[in-house]
Amino acid sequence: MSDLEITDKNIYLLLPGKISLIAVRYSREFKVSLIDALSFIYKSTTYRRLASEETKLWHLGPVALYDYLLENK
């Protein structure tokens, strides 16, 4: 394993940046608090799939992940 390889053991390092951008957008669009937006995201199927390296959802940018989140409510 190289230092640059994404695995289930280090994927957590990528998630906060992506989740924060998605949460801000969700909060603004649906007029909910940031805490409520984060709660919604962390409880979602999208987050569970994003947190699994094998799905490769981590390859997606925040806009695509946001769209994916809304499609899979």
Summary of the structure (lengths in Angstrom):
residues: 73
radius of gyration: 12.4
end to end distance: 34.9
largest distance: 43.1
contacts: 175
relative contact order: 0.18
helix: 68%
strand: 0%
